[in-house]
């Protein structure tokens, strides 16, 4: 029966299928099979190029045809591998047998025993998975993150001169500018993304327990370490030099931690924007036919930021588990990494859902300058810091205490009460004039 998104257990492949569809090319079962085949085929070609004596007769002109096994990989091919797996009960062995069948049809069955030569399953899995992660990052995750950063950077420039009341501990604080507050997130995202990009995509490629035992015993004069390093580098990955049967996942854990930090920054952004909307600093564009509440017709809810925050939270919970669990294994290997690693696409999918929702929400924002100006004008107490600092400069006795008495004991500080206070100060007239120029709207620093 054909799969229907309505039957999906997870919203990743159900409700949000249209958003996550592109990730199927990297993290679906079919994609994993294709990446495994890519590693196996490229490994065989590398053995031919070495060459091993038994493979010296393979014509290099056949290499493009060999690569088409994974380049033209189809849904029917994926099903064929799964059908073989029903017999072998081993997913990587099923891939090996599938390629052998292809070799037979190409007339090179005699060389097919060099498919998966000297390898263990994790040489394939621990190369295929980081390869899929790297390509997904470059083609899906990074472009969306770059779009978010570019959108925020545009806002930072557009709103660089928009004064805004700041809030520390939820209380009115020294004024700031909206553009600068957005730029805070731009800088954070850019810096953490630089760190994320610096994490190598590591592969394990060294035989059953990482020592290339089988390779060495069969061809002791071959420099297998150089071969393995060159092969993994050819795939665009970094080979771990000392491993057990599996890669140690330290760099994958660093990747998960890096993604988690970026997502945490975006949760912070989601909550700030949500709060600004509740404060009426932003309005939202209304889409025709859209309903905010099933019972309250006036509502335009900030659902995109809520959806983003929720999905980022799910993603981070999984990233945190991967980062904590994957580097830990019993002795030379247990199977817990395999079942966990199969889910690596899930937090990335929730991340993409969140990024898409965030971008949608950002596109709806309409700046409400009137609300920003209203709050500034209603909070003249915030210029107290400026006044007492200038009074300190002038050697005025206990300026902080004087401003504290004015701003904390009065029920509401107004422009008029501030001006009256300044008039009563025992300072030069030019200092009074300087103080009277300070307003909540222009006291925004540099």
C-alpha positions in Angstrom: 0.0 0.0 0.0 1.3 3.4 -0.9 2.4 5.5 2.0 0.2 8.4 3.0 1.5 11.2 5.2 -1.7 11.0 7.2 -0.6 7.6 8.4 2.8 8.7 9.6 3.6 8.2 13.3 6.0 11.1 13.4 5.0 14.6 12.3 8.4 14.8 10.6 7.1 12.5 7.9 3.4 13.5 8.4 2.2 17.0 9.1 5.6 18.5 8.1 6.4 16.3 5.2 6.4 19.2 2.7 9.1 21.0 4.8 11.3 17.9 5.5 11.0 16.2 2.1 14.4 17.4 1.0 16.0 15.6 4.0 14.8 12.3 2.6 17.7 12.4 0.1 20.1 12.2 3.0 18.5 10.5 6.0 15.9 8.1 4.7 16.5 4.3 4.6 16.8 4.5 0.9 19.4 7.3 1.2 21.4 5.3 3.7 21.5 2.4 1.3 22.6 4.7 -1.5 25.4 6.2 0.6 26.5 2.7 1.6 26.7 1.7 -2.0 28.6 4.9 -2.9 31.2 4.0 -0.3 31.5 0.4 -1.4 31.8 1.3 -5.1 34.3 4.1 -4.5 36.3 1.7 -2.3 36.4 -0.9 -5.0 37.5 1.7 -7.5 40.2 2.8 -5.1 41.5 -0.8 -4.9 41.6 -0.9 -8.7 43.6 2.3 -8.8 46.1 1.1 -6.2 46.1 -1.4 -7.9 45.7 -4.8 -6.2 47.2 -7.4 -8.6 43.9 -9.2 -9.0 42.2 -6.0 -10.0 44.9 -4.7 -12.5 42.8 -6.0 -15.4 39.8 -3.7 -14.6 39.6 -1.0 -17.3 39.4 2.5 -15.9 36.8 3.2 -18.6 34.4 1.0 -16.5 34.6 3.3 -13.5 31.8 5.7 -14.8 29.5 2.7 -15.2 30.4 1.5 -11.7 29.6 4.9 -10.3 26.2 4.9 -12.0 25.2 2.1 -9.6 24.8 4.7 -6.9 24.4 7.8 -9.1 21.3 6.3 -10.8 20.1 4.6 -7.6 16.3 4.1 -7.8 13.4 3.2 -5.5 13.3 -0.2 -7.2 17.0 -0.6 -6.3 16.4 0.3 -2.7 13.6 -2.3 -2.6 15.9 -4.9 -4.1 18.4 -4.4 -1.4 15.7 -4.7 1.3 14.5 -7.9 -0.3 18.0 -9.3 -0.1 18.1 -8.2 3.6 15.1 -10.3 4.3 17.3 -13.3 3.6 20.6 -12.1 5.0 19.1 -10.3 8.0 22.1 -8.0 7.7 21.7 -4.6 6.0 25.3 -4.0 4.9 25.7 -7.6 3.7 22.6 -7.0 1.6 24.3 -4.0 0.0 27.3 -6.1 -0.8 25.2 -8.8 -2.5 23.3 -6.2 -4.4 26.5 -4.8 -5.9 27.7 -8.2 -6.7 24.6 -8.8 -8.8 25.3 -5.5 -10.6 28.9 -6.7 -11.2 27.7 -9.9 -12.7 25.4 -8.1 -15.1 28.4 -5.9 -16.1 30.6 -8.9 -16.8 33.0 -8.5 -13.9 31.8 -11.1 -11.5 35.3 -12.6 -11.2 36.4 -9.4 -9.3 33.2 -9.1 -7.1 34.9 -10.7 -4.1 36.9 -7.5 -3.7 33.6 -5.7 -2.9 33.8 -5.1 0.9 37.3 -6.5 0.9 38.8 -6.6 4.4 36.1 -4.4 5.8 33.5 -4.5 8.6 30.1 -3.1 8.4 31.0 0.0 10.4 33.7 0.9 7.9 30.7 1.5 5.6 28.2 2.9 8.1 30.7 5.2 9.8 31.7 6.6 6.4 28.2 6.7 4.8 26.6 8.5 7.7 29.1 11.4 8.0 29.0 11.8 4.2 25.2 12.1 4.3 25.4 14.6 7.2 28.0 16.7 5.4 25.9 16.9 2.2 22.7 17.6 4.2 24.4 20.4 6.1 25.9 22.0 2.9 22.7 21.7 0.8 19.9 22.1 3.3 20.8 23.2 6.8 23.5 25.8 6.0 21.4 27.6 3.3 18.5 28.0 5.6 20.6 29.2 8.5 22.3 31.7 6.1 18.8 32.9 5.1 17.9 33.5 8.8 21.1 35.4 9.4 20.7 37.4 6.3 17.1 38.3 7.3 18.1 39.3 10.8 21.1 41.3 9.4 18.7 43.2 7.1 16.4 44.0 10.1 19.4 45.2 12.1 20.3 47.7 9.4 16.7 48.7 8.8 16.1 49.4 12.5 19.5 50.7 13.5 18.1 54.1 14.5 14.9 52.9 16.1 15.0 53.7 19.8 13.5 51.1 22.2 13.1 50.7 25.9 15.3 47.9 27.2 14.1 45.5 29.9 16.4 43.8 32.4 14.7 41.5 34.9 11.5 42.4 33.2 11.8 46.0 34.4 12.4 49.1 32.2 16.1 49.7 31.8 18.5 52.1 29.9 17.1 52.5 26.4 18.7 50.7 23.4 18.0 50.5 19.7 16.1 47.7 18.1 18.6 47.2 15.3 21.4 46.6 17.9 19.3 44.1 19.7 18.8 42.1 16.5 22.5 42.5 15.7 23.2 40.7 19.0 21.6 37.6 17.5 23.4 38.0 14.2 26.8 38.1 15.9 25.9 35.1 18.1 24.7 33.0 15.2 27.7 33.9 12.9 30.2 33.1 15.6 28.6 29.8 16.6 28.2 28.8 12.9 31.9 29.4 12.3 32.6 27.0 15.2 30.1 24.5 13.7 31.7 24.6 10.3 35.1 24.0 11.8 34.0 20.6 13.1 35.4 17.8 10.8 33.1 15.2 9.4 35.0 12.1 10.6 34.9 8.6 9.2 36.2 5.4 10.6 37.8 3.1 8.0 40.1 0.4 9.5 38.6 -3.0 9.5 37.1 -5.2 12.2 38.8 -3.6 15.2 40.4 -0.6 13.6 43.8 -2.2 12.8 43.3 -3.1 9.2 44.2 -6.7 10.2 42.7 -8.4 7.2 44.2 -5.9 4.7 47.7 -6.3 6.2 47.6 -10.1 6.4 46.6 -10.3 2.7 48.9 -7.7 1.3 51.6 -6.9 4.0 53.7 -4.8 1.7 50.9 -2.3 0.9 50.7 0.9 2.9 47.2 0.5 3.9 47.1 3.5 6.3 48.1 5.9 3.5 45.5 4.1 1.3 42.7 4.6 3.8 43.6 8.2 4.5 43.6 9.0 0.8 40.4 7.1 0.2 38.5 8.9 3.0 39.9 12.2 2.0 38.7 11.6 -1.6 35.2 11.3 -0.2 35.6 14.7 1.5 35.8 13.4 5.0 38.5 13.2 7.7 39.7 9.7 8.7 40.1 8.9 12.4 43.5 7.4 12.9 43.0 5.3 16.0 39.6 3.5 16.5 37.9 0.4 17.8 35.4 -1.3 15.5 33.4 1.9 15.3 34.3 5.6 15.1 34.5 7.3 18.5 31.9 9.9 17.5 33.7 12.8 19.3 33.4 15.1 16.3 29.8 14.0 15.7 29.1 14.9 19.3 30.8 18.3 18.7 28.5 18.8 15.7 25.4 18.0 17.8 26.6 20.4 20.5 27.2 23.0 17.9 23.8 22.6 16.4 22.3 22.7 19.9 24.0 26.0 20.7 22.7 27.6 17.5 19.2 26.3 18.2 19.4 27.6 21.7 20.2 31.1 20.4 17.2 30.8 18.1 15.0 29.8 21.0 16.2 32.9 22.7 15.3 34.9 19.6 11.9 33.2 19.3 11.0 34.1 22.9 12.2 37.7 22.5 10.2 38.3 19.3 7.2 36.6 20.9 7.5 39.0 23.9 7.9 42.0 21.6 4.7 41.0 19.8 2.9 40.7 23.1 4.2 44.2 24.0 2.8 45.5 20.6 6.3 46.5 19.4 5.5 44.3 16.4 2.3 43.7 14.6 1.9 40.7 12.3 0.7 40.6 8.7 -2.7 39.0 8.4 -3.2 36.2 5.9 -6.6 36.0 4.3 -8.7 33.2 5.7 -6.3 32.5 8.6 -7.8 31.9 12.0 -5.9 32.8 15.2 -8.4 31.3 17.7 -11.3 28.9 17.4 -13.3 31.1 19.8 -11.7 34.5 19.9 -11.9 36.1 16.4 -9.7 39.1 17.3 -6.6 37.1 17.9 -3.5 37.0 15.6 -1.2 34.6 17.5 2.6 34.4 17.1 2.3 30.8 16.2 5.3 30.7 13.9 7.7 31.6 16.7 5.9 29.1 19.1 6.2 26.4 16.5 9.9 27.2 16.0 10.6 27.2 19.7 8.8 23.9 20.2 10.6 22.1 17.4 14.0 23.5 18.4 13.4 22.1 21.8 12.7 18.6 20.4 15.8 18.8 18.2 18.0 19.9 21.1 16.8 17.1 23.3 17.9 14.6 20.7 21.1 16.4 19.9 22.0 16.4 23.6 21.3 12.6 23.8 23.4 11.9 20.7 26.3 14.0 22.1 26.2 12.3 25.4 25.6 8.7 24.2 27.5 8.2 21.0 31.0 8.7 22.3 30.4 5.9 24.9 30.7 2.3 23.9 31.5 -1.0 25.7 35.1 -2.1 24.9 35.7 -2.3 21.1 32.0 -2.0 20.3 28.4 -2.6 21.2 25.3 -2.0 19.1 23.8 0.9 20.9 25.4 3.4 18.6 23.8 1.8 15.5 20.2 2.2 16.7 20.8 5.8 17.9 22.7 6.8 14.8 19.8 5.8 12.6 17.8 8.7 14.1 20.4 11.4 13.2 18.0 12.8 10.6 15.3 13.4 13.2 16.7 16.3 15.1 17.9 17.8 11.8 14.4 17.5 10.5 12.9 19.2 13.6 15.6 21.9 13.2 14.6 22.5 9.6 10.9 22.7 10.6 11.8 25.3 13.2 14.0 27.3 10.8 11.1 27.4 8.2 8.6 28.5 10.9 11.0 31.2 12.1 11.5 32.6 8.6 7.8 32.6 8.1 7.3 34.5 11.3 10.0 37.0 10.5 8.4 37.7 7.2 5.1 38.7 9.0 6.6 41.3 11.3 5.5 44.9 11.0 7.3 47.4 13.2 4.9 49.4 15.4 6.9 52.6 16.2 4.0 54.1 18.1 4.2 51.4 20.7 7.9 51.8 21.1 7.7 55.6 21.4 4.8 55.2 23.9 6.8 53.0 26.3 9.8 55.3 26.0 7.7 58.4 26.8 6.1 56.6 29.8 9.4 55.7 31.4 11.4 58.9 32.0 12.9 57.2 35.1 15.4 55.4 32.8 17.3 58.7 32.2 18.2 58.7 35.9 21.3 56.7 35.1 22.4 59.4 32.6 21.8 62.3 35.0 23.6 60.7 38.0 26.6 59.8 35.8 27.0 63.4 34.7 26.6 64.6 38.2 29.4 62.2 39.3 31.5 63.8 36.6 30.8 67.2 38.1 31.6 66.1 41.6 28.0 66.5 42.8 27.5 65.0 46.3 25.8 61.6 46.4 24.2 61.8 42.9 23.1 58.2 42.9 21.2 58.5 46.1 19.5 61.7 44.9 18.3 60.0 41.7 17.3 56.9 43.6 15.0 59.0 45.8 13.5 60.7 42.8 13.0 57.6 40.6 12.0 55.0 43.2 9.9 57.0 45.7 7.8 58.8 43.2 4.9 56.8 41.9 5.5 57.9 38.3 8.4 59.8 37.0 7.5 62.2 34.1 9.4 64.6 31.9 8.1 67.4 34.1 9.3 65.8 37.3 12.7 65.2 35.8 12.9 68.8 34.6 11.9 70.1 38.0 14.6 67.9 39.6 17.2 69.3 37.3 16.2 72.9 38.0 16.7 72.3 41.7 20.2 71.0 41.3 23.1 73.1 42.6 25.1 72.9 39.3 26.1 75.3 36.5 23.4 76.3 34.1 25.3 74.8 31.1 25.2 71.4 33.0 21.5 71.8 33.6 21.1 72.5 29.8 23.1 69.4 29.1 20.9 67.3 31.4 17.7 68.6 29.9 18.7 67.4 26.4 18.6 63.8 27.6 15.4 61.9 26.8 14.5 58.2 26.8 14.6 58.3 23.0 18.1 59.7 22.6 19.8 58.1 25.5 20.7 55.0 23.5 24.5 54.9 23.7 26.7 54.1 20.8 
